Each structure stands twice: as structure tokens, then as C-alpha cells.
Amino acid sequence: KGDVIFDVKLSLHMIRYAKPKIWLTASPDERVRRTAKRDSISLERAKEILEKRQAIERDEWKKIYKIDYFSQEKEADLVIDTSDLTSEQVVLKIINSLNGKV
């Protein structure tokens, strides 16, 4: 009972009854930039790590769950491209969506 927030890559696919389903995305370049900043590594190293992890996840998820990682976005009620947004702007978009102000 009550409200719950799941922050899991597989949640859109695995928790079918959840509403609303929100998918946060960012451009590949922005994901690389954020990873490099967070981990204090070069952009090149961050890109290498992200590409490798994504390839492994896509392969494993297809084998285990019979889904493509990227197909989950289609299951979302709301998709937000966070590439050019602050975390505060993302939260505001979610709140506005929940309040019907989109």
C-alpha cells in the first residue's frame, strides 16, 4: 500500500501495473559527459565504458528477459530527455505531468 518509486533499468518492463511509468533519457554525448564528470575520467574512457556496458546489458537482457533495453522507452507514459535539463527541471516536468500541466 502507498506510493513507491522504483529506480531500476528493468522496472518499466518488469512492473507492468505501475503508473505512471517515467523514462529518463539523455543523448549519448551527454551520458558520456556526465559519466566522465562523476567518475573523474576522460571523455574517451567514459565513452568506452558506457558502450561496453550497454552492449553487455543489451545482450544479457535479450537472453534472460527476451527484451531489448531500448524497447522499454515505448512502455513509458512519460519520456523526458534530460540532456539539457537540470535535476530540478526534470523533477518539475514530472510534477507538472502528474498534475496534468504538461
C-alpha positions in Angstrom: 0.0 0.0 0.0 1.1 3.5 -0.6 3.3 5.2 -3.2 6.6 3.7 -4.3 9.3 4.9 -6.7 11.4 2.3 -8.5 14.7 3.5 -9.9 15.7 0.4 -11.9 16.5 -0.1 -15.5 14.2 -3.0 -15.9 11.3 -1.6 -13.9 9.2 -0.5 -16.9 9.2 -4.0 -18.2 9.0 -5.9 -15.0 6.5 -3.9 -13.1 3.6 -3.8 -15.5 1.0 -2.5 -13.2 3.0 0.6 -12.1 1.6 4.0 -13.1 2.9 6.4 -14.2 5.9 4.9 -15.9 8.6 7.5 -16.5 11.6 7.0 -18.7 14.5 9.4 -18.4 16.9 9.6 -21.3 19.9 11.7 -22.4 21.9 11.9 -25.6 24.9 9.6 -25.8 27.2 12.6 -25.7 25.6 13.9 -22.5 25.7 10.5 -20.9 29.4 10.4 -21.7 30.0 13.9 -20.3 28.1 13.1 -17.1 29.9 9.8 -16.5 33.3 11.4 -17.1 32.5 14.2 -14.6 31.0 11.8 -12.0 33.9 9.3 -12.2 36.7 11.9 -12.8 37.8 10.1 -16.0 38.4 11.3 -19.6 35.6 11.6 -22.1 37.2 8.8 -24.2 37.3 6.4 -21.2 33.7 7.2 -20.2 32.5 6.6 -23.8 34.4 3.3 -23.9 32.9 2.2 -20.5 29.3 3.2 -21.5 29.5 1.5 -24.9 30.8 -1.7 -23.4 28.3 -1.8 -20.5 25.4 -1.1 -22.9 26.4 -3.8 -25.3 26.7 -6.3 -22.4 23.3 -5.3 -21.0 21.6 -5.5 -24.3 22.9 -8.9 -25.0 22.2 -10.3 -21.5 18.7 -8.8 -21.3 17.8 -10.3 -24.7 19.0 -13.7 -23.4 17.5 -13.5 -20.0 14.4 -11.4 -20.4 13.8 -11.6 -24.1 13.7 -7.8 -24.4 15.9 -5.1 -25.9 16.9 -2.5 -23.3 15.8 0.3 -25.6 12.3 -1.1 -26.2 11.3 -0.1 -22.6 11.1 3.5 -23.6 8.0 2.6 -25.6 6.3 1.3 -22.4 6.6 4.7 -20.7 3.8 7.0 -20.0 6.2 9.9 -20.0 9.6 10.2 -21.6 11.9 13.1 -20.6 15.1 13.9 -22.4 17.3 15.2 -19.6 20.2 16.2 -21.9 19.8 19.9 -21.4 17.9 19.9 -18.1 19.0 20.3 -14.5 17.7 17.7 -12.0 15.3 20.4 -10.7 13.9 20.9 -14.2 13.4 17.2 -14.5 11.5 17.0 -11.2 9.4 19.9 -12.2 8.5 18.2 -15.5 7.5 15.1 -13.6 5.4 17.0 -11.1 3.7 19.0 -13.8 2.9 15.8 -15.7 1.4 14.2 -12.6 -0.7 17.4 -12.1 -1.8 17.4 -15.7 0.1 20.6 -16.6 2.1 19.2 -19.5 
